[in-house]
Amino acid sequence: MRFIYIILGLITFGIGTLTIWVPGIPTTPFYLLTAFFWGRSSTRLQIWLENNKYYQQYVYKGIYKRQLTQKNRIIIYLVTAAFMSIPFFTSGKLWLQITLICASFSQIIAMEGFYRGWWLNNWFLDEED
Protein backbone atom coordinates (compact mmCIF):
# COMPACT_ATOMS: atom_id res chain seq x y z
CA MET A 1 0.00 0.00 0.00
CA ARG A 2 2.91 2.33 0.77
CA PHE A 3 4.15 2.08 -2.82
CA ILE A 4 0.68 2.94 -4.18
CA TYR A 5 0.57 6.09 -2.03
CA ILE A 6 3.99 7.16 -3.30
CA ILE A 7 2.94 6.63 -6.94
CA LEU A 8 -0.36 8.47 -6.44
CA GLY A 9 1.57 11.31 -4.79
CA LEU A 10 3.93 11.52 -7.75
CA ILE A 11 0.99 11.61 -10.18
CA THR A 12 -0.88 14.34 -8.29
CA PHE A 13 2.34 16.33 -7.84
CA GLY A 14 2.99 16.14 -11.59
CA ILE A 15 -0.55 17.21 -12.45
CA GLY A 16 -0.42 20.02 -9.88
CA THR A 17 2.86 21.28 -11.29
CA LEU A 18 1.55 21.19 -14.87
CA THR A 19 -1.60 23.10 -13.90
CA ILE A 20 0.52 26.05 -12.78
CA TRP A 21 0.72 27.03 -16.46
CA VAL A 22 -2.89 26.18 -17.35
CA PRO A 23 -5.26 29.06 -16.54
CA GLY A 24 -8.52 28.06 -14.91
CA ILE A 25 -7.33 24.77 -13.41
CA PRO A 26 -6.50 25.00 -9.71
CA THR A 27 -3.15 23.76 -8.47
CA THR A 28 -3.84 23.62 -4.74
CA PRO A 29 -6.14 20.54 -4.68
CA PHE A 30 -3.51 18.48 -6.47
CA TYR A 31 -0.81 19.57 -4.02
CA LEU A 32 -3.10 18.83 -1.08
CA LEU A 33 -3.69 15.34 -2.49
CA THR A 34 0.07 14.97 -2.90
CA ALA A 35 0.60 15.87 0.76
CA PHE A 36 -2.10 13.40 1.76
CA PHE A 37 -0.69 10.53 -0.32
CA TRP A 38 2.93 11.12 0.62
CA GLY A 39 2.00 11.62 4.25
CA ARG A 40 0.25 8.24 4.25
CA SER A 41 3.22 6.56 2.59
CA SER A 42 5.67 7.23 5.42
CA THR A 43 5.45 8.26 9.06
CA ARG A 44 8.77 10.08 8.72
CA LEU A 45 7.44 12.04 5.73
CA GLN A 46 4.24 12.87 7.62
CA ILE A 47 6.28 14.26 10.53
CA TRP A 48 8.44 16.28 8.12
CA LEU A 49 5.34 17.72 6.42
CA GLU A 50 3.73 18.75 9.69
CA ASN A 51 6.96 20.39 10.86
CA ASN A 52 7.51 22.25 7.57
CA LYS A 53 7.50 26.03 8.11
CA TYR A 54 4.95 26.62 5.33
CA TYR A 55 2.61 23.98 6.73
CA GLN A 56 2.98 25.51 10.18
CA GLN A 57 2.37 29.05 8.94
CA TYR A 58 -0.37 28.60 6.35
CA VAL A 59 -2.16 25.40 7.35
CA TYR A 60 -1.77 24.85 11.08
CA LYS A 61 -1.71 28.47 12.23
CA GLY A 62 -3.72 29.75 9.28
CA ILE A 63 -6.60 27.28 9.36
CA TYR A 64 -6.62 25.47 12.68
CA LYS A 65 -5.64 28.45 14.82
CA ARG A 66 -6.94 31.29 12.61
CA GLN A 67 -3.71 33.22 13.05
CA LEU A 68 -2.99 34.14 9.43
CA THR A 69 -2.21 37.85 9.57
CA GLN A 70 -4.01 40.48 7.51
CA LYS A 71 -0.72 41.15 5.70
CA ASN A 72 -0.39 37.47 4.67
CA ARG A 73 -4.01 37.39 3.53
CA ILE A 74 -3.46 40.50 1.41
CA ILE A 75 -0.38 38.88 -0.14
CA ILE A 76 -2.49 35.82 -0.99
CA TYR A 77 -5.16 38.04 -2.56
CA LEU A 78 -2.62 39.99 -4.62
CA VAL A 79 -0.82 36.88 -5.89
CA THR A 80 -4.13 35.28 -6.81
CA ALA A 81 -5.30 38.44 -8.56
CA ALA A 82 -2.01 38.70 -10.47
CA PHE A 83 -2.36 35.18 -11.81
CA MET A 84 -6.04 35.65 -12.58
CA SER A 85 -5.24 38.83 -14.49
CA ILE A 86 -3.34 36.85 -17.12
CA PRO A 87 -6.40 35.09 -18.57
CA PHE A 88 -8.51 38.16 -17.76
CA PHE A 89 -6.50 40.37 -20.11
CA THR A 90 -5.52 37.77 -22.70
CA SER A 91 -8.76 35.86 -23.26
CA GLY A 92 -10.99 38.62 -24.55
CA LYS A 93 -14.02 36.58 -23.41
CA LEU A 94 -16.50 38.52 -21.34
CA TRP A 95 -17.91 35.43 -19.59
CA LEU A 96 -14.42 34.42 -18.43
CA GLN A 97 -13.61 37.93 -17.24
CA ILE A 98 -16.83 38.08 -15.21
CA THR A 99 -16.13 34.60 -13.78
CA LEU A 100 -12.60 35.61 -12.74
CA ILE A 101 -13.86 38.77 -11.03
CA CYS A 102 -16.53 36.78 -9.18
CA ALA A 103 -13.96 34.15 -8.18
CA SER A 104 -11.64 36.83 -6.78
CA PHE A 105 -14.39 38.48 -4.78
CA SER A 106 -15.71 35.16 -3.48
CA GLN A 107 -12.20 34.20 -2.34
CA ILE A 108 -11.82 37.46 -0.43
CA ILE A 109 -15.29 37.23 1.12
CA ALA A 110 -14.81 33.58 2.11
CA MET A 111 -11.36 34.07 3.63
CA GLU A 112 -12.24 37.27 5.44
CA GLY A 113 -15.46 35.70 6.67
CA PHE A 114 -13.52 32.76 8.04
CA TYR A 115 -10.83 34.85 9.74
CA ARG A 116 -13.21 37.45 11.11
CA GLY A 117 -15.60 34.78 12.39
CA TRP A 118 -18.59 35.60 10.19
CA TRP A 119 -19.16 31.89 9.52
CA LEU A 120 -17.61 28.50 10.24
CA ASN A 121 -16.92 29.99 13.64
CA ASN A 122 -15.71 26.90 15.48
CA TRP A 123 -15.92 24.33 12.74
CA PHE A 124 -12.17 24.14 12.01
CA LEU A 125 -10.96 25.16 15.41
CA ASP A 126 -9.77 22.65 17.95
CA GLU A 127 -12.04 22.90 20.96
CA GLU A 128 -9.34 21.55 23.25
CA ASP A 129 -6.82 24.38 22.61
Buried (B, 14 or more C-beta within 10 A) or exposed (E): EEEEBBEBBEBBBEBBEEBEEEBEEEBEEBBBBBBBBBBBBBEEBBEEBEEBEEBEBBBBBBBEBBEBEEEBBEEBBEEBBEBBEEBBEEBEEEEBBEBBEEEBEEBBEEBEEBBEEEEEEEEEBEEEE
